[in-house]
Amino acid sequence: MKFIPPQASISATAFLIPHLSSRREIIEMANEYSPSVMLQDDREKVVKVEYIFADLWHLQRYQIVMQPDRKRLQSLVPFMNKLIVQGKYGIIRVQDGIILLQKGTASEPQALTDWLKLYSELRQFLPHNHS
């Protein structure tokens, strides 16, 4: 979390929200069907968040017994990969199944390598059209 400036807007997965609860602009990223990077700011303008912070390790671990976590994982991983491939968000860091993306930034080379490894591991949990 030290990589995220205090005033930055964030979309995060549920397991990370309590650690970020003191922030003004935060939204839970993943419901079961449609991940979101949009929030309404203080000026009531709908904007894309500056950072995406996702705990894929928890989703992967609990998706075996928790249907909602399985659906979140299956929608979130391809969604994040698409944002990365399209260059909308760059990968700042990947560690222990947690990934941090920043809007409008190029991916750090080591972080991209780490993401590709994690993505490869997670593909087995995705529907076949995302593999």
Backbone as CSV, one residue per row, in Angstrom:
resi,resn,N_x,N_y,N_z,CA_x,CA_y,CA_z,C_x,C_y,C_z
1,MET,0.812,-1.192,0.000,0.000,0.000,0.000,0.852,1.251,0.000
2,LYS,2.125,1.088,0.300,3.010,2.251,0.312,3.227,2.816,-1.095
3,PHE,2.866,2.057,-2.128,3.019,2.512,-3.506,1.849,3.387,-3.961
4,ILE,0.803,3.479,-3.147,-0.396,4.229,-3.514,-0.423,5.545,-2.741
5,PRO,-0.392,6.677,-3.439,-0.448,7.974,-2.741,-1.733,8.095,-1.908
6,PRO,-1.669,8.797,-0.779,-2.814,8.894,0.138,-4.094,9.443,-0.496
7,GLN,-4.002,10.351,-1.431,-5.191,10.968,-2.023,-5.665,10.282,-3.298
8,ALA,-4.990,9.214,-3.710,-5.329,8.539,-4.970,-6.643,7.773,-4.855
9,SER,-7.379,7.720,-5.955,-8.605,6.923,-6.012,-8.240,5.474,-6.310
10,ILE,-8.999,4.556,-5.703,-8.652,3.135,-5.787,-9.902,2.282,-5.991
11,SER,-9.742,1.253,-6.795,-10.701,0.173,-6.892,-9.978,-1.057,-6.344
12,ALA,-10.552,-1.694,-5.330,-9.869,-2.805,-4.664,-10.822,-3.971,-4.437
13,THR,-10.248,-5.151,-4.296,-11.055,-6.319,-3.970,-11.430,-6.273,-2.487
14,ALA,-12.477,-7.009,-2.140,-13.081,-6.948,-0.801,-12.087,-7.195,0.331
15,PHE,-11.154,-8.114,0.152,-10.207,-8.436,1.221,-9.273,-7.271,1.538
16,LEU,-9.087,-6.356,0.590,-8.176,-5.234,0.794,-8.872,-3.961,1.271
17,ILE,-10.184,-3.891,1.099,-10.943,-2.685,1.465,-10.704,-2.253,2.921
18,PRO,-10.751,-3.160,3.907,-10.537,-2.706,5.293,-9.193,-2.001,5.498
19,HIS,-8.172,-2.405,4.768,-6.846,-1.789,4.898,-6.790,-0.406,4.247
20,LEU,-7.788,-0.087,3.455,-7.818,1.176,2.725,-8.986,2.057,3.149
21,SER,-9.689,1.674,4.188,-10.952,2.319,4.544,-10.830,3.790,4.927
22,SER,-9.644,4.259,5.249,-9.485,5.670,5.607,-9.403,6.578,4.377
23,ARG,-9.336,5.979,3.204,-9.228,6.765,1.974,-10.577,7.314,1.549
24,ARG,-10.546,8.453,0.901,-11.773,9.149,0.513,-12.416,8.553,-0.733
25,GLU,-11.608,8.182,-1.725,-12.152,7.688,-2.992,-11.746,6.236,-3.203
26,ILE,-12.636,5.336,-2.770,-12.383,3.904,-2.908,-13.690,3.212,-3.282
27,ILE,-13.566,2.198,-4.109,-14.721,1.425,-4.528,-14.319,-0.046,-4.554
28,GLU,-15.267,-0.913,-4.196,-14.986,-2.345,-4.308,-15.001,-2.722,-5.781
29,MET,-13.952,-3.369,-6.208,-13.757,-3.639,-7.627,-14.657,-4.718,-8.185
30,ALA,-14.769,-5.808,-7.497,-15.366,-6.987,-8.136,-16.647,-7.430,-7.454
31,ASN,-17.737,-7.313,-8.185,-18.896,-8.074,-7.772,-18.824,-9.369,-8.583
32,GLU,-19.834,-10.196,-8.527,-19.730,-11.498,-9.189,-19.659,-11.414,-10.707
33,TYR,-20.184,-10.355,-11.289,-20.343,-10.363,-12.742,-19.614,-9.261,-13.488
34,SER,-19.385,-8.120,-12.866,-18.759,-7.044,-13.625,-17.815,-6.216,-12.761
35,PRO,-16.527,-6.420,-12.930,-15.547,-5.608,-12.204,-15.700,-4.141,-12.599
36,SER,-15.362,-3.255,-11.679,-15.504,-1.836,-11.970,-14.266,-1.044,-11.589
37,VAL,-13.933,-0.087,-12.430,-12.854,0.851,-12.143,-13.390,2.281,-12.179
38,MET,-14.708,2.399,-12.131,-15.349,3.711,-12.179,-15.888,4.075,-10.797
39,LEU,-15.749,5.344,-10.439,-16.351,5.827,-9.204,-16.835,7.251,-9.402
40,GLN,-17.716,7.672,-8.522,-18.210,9.040,-8.554,-17.402,9.832,-7.535
41,ASP,-16.691,10.862,-8.008,-15.824,11.629,-7.114,-16.614,12.695,-6.356
42,ASP,-15.900,13.512,-5.582,-16.540,14.538,-4.755,-17.306,15.584,-5.569
43,ARG,-16.928,15.744,-6.821,-17.618,16.700,-7.689,-18.787,16.049,-8.424
44,GLU,-19.084,14.787,-8.031,-20.159,13.981,-8.624,-19.881,13.632,-10.081
45,LYS,-18.626,13.630,-10.442,-18.200,13.239,-11.786,-17.773,11.771,-11.749
46,VAL,-18.224,10.994,-12.722,-17.837,9.589,-12.798,-16.490,9.511,-13.519
47,VAL,-15.501,8.928,-12.833,-14.133,8.862,-13.352,-13.556,7.464,-13.163
48,LYS,-12.511,7.162,-13.942,-11.765,5.921,-13.723,-10.819,6.133,-12.550
49,VAL,-10.707,5.127,-11.714,-9.802,5.215,-10.567,-8.351,5.264,-11.045
50,GLU,-7.505,5.822,-10.197,-6.086,5.925,-10.530,-5.350,4.601,-10.301
51,TYR,-5.807,3.834,-9.312,-5.140,2.580,-8.965,-6.155,1.440,-8.855
52,ILE,-5.684,0.247,-9.197,-6.435,-0.992,-8.999,-5.576,-1.875,-8.097
53,PHE,-6.179,-2.380,-7.035,-5.453,-3.167,-6.038,-6.261,-4.446,-5.812
54,ALA,-5.757,-5.573,-6.260,-6.542,-6.810,-6.239,-5.806,-7.948,-5.540
55,ASP,-6.507,-8.584,-4.624,-5.984,-9.757,-3.921,-6.524,-11.003,-4.618
56,LEU,-5.807,-11.463,-5.607,-6.223,-12.645,-6.362,-5.921,-13.921,-5.599
57,TRP,-4.969,-13.864,-4.672,-4.632,-15.039,-3.865,-5.851,-15.496,-3.056
58,HIS,-6.514,-14.555,-2.370,-7.702,-14.922,-1.583,-8.810,-15.470,-2.469
59,LEU,-9.030,-14.812,-3.587,-10.083,-15.290,-4.488,-9.769,-16.693,-4.996
60,GLN,-8.509,-16.936,-5.337,-8.116,-18.259,-5.818,-8.278,-19.298,-4.713
61,ARG,-7.856,-18.955,-3.539,-7.894,-19.905,-2.426,-9.323,-20.300,-2.055
62,TYR,-10.227,-19.328,-2.021,-11.585,-19.596,-1.554,-12.573,-19.919,-2.670
63,GLN,-12.174,-19.783,-3.913,-13.086,-20.061,-5.021,-13.508,-21.524,-5.065
64,ILE,-12.743,-22.387,-4.449,-13.054,-23.821,-4.430,-14.363,-24.076,-3.684
65,VAL,-14.586,-23.350,-2.596,-15.777,-23.580,-1.773,-16.788,-22.434,-1.825
66,MET,-16.385,-21.309,-2.353,-17.265,-20.135,-2.370,-17.572,-19.741,-3.814
67,GLN,-18.773,-20.051,-4.253,-19.203,-19.751,-5.622,-19.009,-18.272,-5.993
68,PRO,-19.380,-17.313,-5.120,-19.177,-15.905,-5.482,-17.701,-15.562,-5.732
69,ASP,-16.801,-16.133,-4.949,-15.375,-15.873,-5.168,-14.904,-16.479,-6.485
70,ARG,-15.440,-17.626,-6.845,-15.091,-18.243,-8.128,-15.508,-17.326,-9.282
71,LYS,-16.732,-16.806,-9.186,-17.225,-15.913,-10.240,-16.424,-14.615,-10.284
72,ARG,-16.069,-14.105,-9.114,-15.243,-12.892,-9.077,-13.893,-13.147,-9.748
73,LEU,-13.273,-14.254,-9.403,-11.982,-14.594,-9.994,-12.111,-14.743,-11.504
74,GLN,-13.155,-15.416,-11.945,-13.348,-15.664,-13.375,-13.651,-14.397,-14.156
75,SER,-14.210,-13.392,-13.525,-14.465,-12.136,-14.240,-13.312,-11.150,-14.069
76,LEU,-12.692,-11.150,-12.907,-11.657,-10.169,-12.596,-10.350,-10.403,-13.347
77,VAL,-9.897,-11.633,-13.412,-8.601,-11.912,-14.047,-8.602,-11.509,-15.529
78,PRO,-9.573,-11.933,-16.332,-9.568,-11.486,-17.733,-9.763,-9.968,-17.872
79,PHE,-10.572,-9.386,-16.995,-10.801,-7.943,-17.021,-9.488,-7.189,-16.793
80,MET,-8.756,-7.585,-15.769,-7.480,-6.930,-15.475,-6.473,-7.158,-16.595
81,ASN,-6.433,-8.364,-17.123,-5.507,-8.643,-18.213,-5.815,-7.760,-19.423
82,LYS,-7.090,-7.556,-19.699,-7.495,-6.701,-20.819,-7.030,-5.260,-20.595
83,LEU,-7.192,-4.738,-19.387,-6.728,-3.384,-19.071,-5.223,-3.252,-19.275
84,ILE,-4.498,-4.307,-18.907,-3.040,-4.307,-19.050,-2.658,-4.368,-20.521
85,VAL,-3.239,-5.308,-21.260,-2.911,-5.498,-22.681,-3.244,-4.238,-23.482
86,GLN,-4.358,-3.591,-23.156,-4.763,-2.375,-23.871,-3.947,-1.150,-23.456
87,GLY,-3.122,-1.286,-22.433,-2.289,-0.176,-21.980,-3.027,0.871,-21.169
88,LYS,-4.229,0.551,-20.717,-4.991,1.514,-19.912,-4.428,1.625,-18.496
89,TYR,-3.933,0.512,-17.983,-3.299,0.461,-16.668,-1.991,-0.312,-16.800
90,GLY,-0.984,0.138,-16.066,0.289,-0.571,-16.035,0.459,-1.262,-14.698
91,ILE,1.226,-2.325,-14.693,1.459,-3.097,-13.469,2.615,-2.459,-12.706
92,ILE,2.345,-2.094,-11.482,3.363,-1.506,-10.618,4.063,-2.595,-9.810
93,ARG,3.254,-3.557,-9.325,3.822,-4.597,-8.465,2.892,-5.809,-8.420
94,VAL,3.501,-6.982,-8.336,2.788,-8.242,-8.102,3.562,-8.968,-7.012
95,GLN,2.850,-9.326,-5.944,3.519,-10.044,-4.862,2.506,-10.913,-4.135
96,ASP,2.820,-12.184,-3.997,1.979,-13.129,-3.254,0.527,-13.116,-3.712
97,GLY,0.316,-13.015,-5.020,-1.031,-13.052,-5.564,-1.788,-11.743,-5.464
98,ILE,-1.116,-10.697,-5.030,-1.730,-9.368,-4.959,-1.097,-8.520,-6.056
99,ILE,-1.943,-7.804,-6.794,-1.464,-7.019,-7.926,-1.901,-5.562,-7.773
100,LEU,-0.997,-4.664,-8.128,-1.269,-3.234,-8.092,-1.074,-2.670,-9.495
101,LEU,-2.117,-2.022,-10.013,-2.078,-1.379,-11.323,-2.250,0.121,-11.154
102,GLN,-1.652,0.890,-12.070,-1.817,2.341,-12.075,-2.275,2.798,-13.451
103,LYS,-3.264,3.679,-13.474,-3.821,4.197,-14.719,-2.770,5.012,-15.485
104,GLY,-2.712,4.760,-16.802,-1.872,5.559,-17.675,-0.380,5.420,-17.463
105,THR,0.044,4.310,-16.907,1.460,4.080,-16.628,1.911,2.808,-17.331
106,ALA,3.133,2.823,-17.817,3.697,1.607,-18.412,4.004,0.602,-17.303
107,SER,3.849,-0.662,-17.627,4.139,-1.717,-16.650,5.630,-1.782,-16.341
108,GLU,5.934,-2.015,-15.077,7.309,-2.280,-14.668,7.687,-3.646,-15.247
109,PRO,8.866,-3.781,-15.856,9.224,-5.053,-16.499,9.129,-6.272,-15.578
110,GLN,9.667,-6.171,-14.359,9.609,-7.323,-13.451,8.175,-7.613,-13.031
111,ALA,7.398,-6.572,-12.819,5.994,-6.747,-12.442,5.218,-7.421,-13.572
112,LEU,5.514,-7.061,-14.809,4.853,-7.690,-15.953,5.206,-9.174,-16.025
113,THR,6.465,-9.500,-15.810,6.899,-10.900,-15.782,6.165,-11.663,-14.675
114,ASP,6.061,-11.038,-13.507,5.367,-11.669,-12.375,3.873,-11.859,-12.683
115,TRP,3.266,-10.874,-13.355,1.853,-10.990,-13.736,1.655,-12.134,-14.723
116,LEU,2.509,-12.241,-15.708,2.363,-13.305,-16.707,2.461,-14.682,-16.060
117,LYS,3.321,-14.810,-15.074,3.432,-16.077,-14.336,2.154,-16.345,-13.541
118,LEU,1.662,-15.327,-12.822,0.439,-15.475,-12.041,-0.748,-15.756,-12.953
119,TYR,-0.845,-15.031,-14.055,-1.943,-15.222,-15.009,-1.934,-16.653,-15.545
120,SER,-0.760,-17.159,-15.826,-0.634,-18.542,-16.304,-1.154,-19.535,-15.262
121,GLU,-0.865,-19.271,-13.999,-1.335,-20.142,-12.917,-2.854,-20.051,-12.739
122,LEU,-3.419,-18.866,-12.968,-4.847,-18.648,-12.751,-5.709,-19.101,-13.924
123,ARG,-5.123,-19.283,-15.084,-5.895,-19.657,-16.281,-6.697,-20.930,-16.095
124,GLN,-6.219,-21.839,-15.264,-6.943,-23.094,-15.045,-8.306,-22.875,-14.388
125,PHE,-8.495,-21.727,-13.743,-9.761,-21.434,-13.067,-10.717,-20.635,-13.945
126,LEU,-10.262,-20.240,-15.132,-11.063,-19.395,-16.013,-11.894,-20.224,-16.973
127,PRO,-13.007,-19.669,-17.413,-13.766,-20.352,-18.470,-12.867,-20.522,-19.699
128,HIS,-13.126,-21.514,-20.502,-12.237,-21.846,-21.624,-12.036,-20.726,-22.617
129,ASN,-13.000,-19.828,-22.783,-12.832,-18.753,-23.759,-11.829,-17.702,-23.315
130,HIS,-11.323,-17.770,-22.071,-10.322,-16.821,-21.588,-8.948,-17.455,-21.468
131,SER,-8.805,-18.726,-21.780,-7.516,-19.372,-21.569,-6.550,-19.150,-22.692
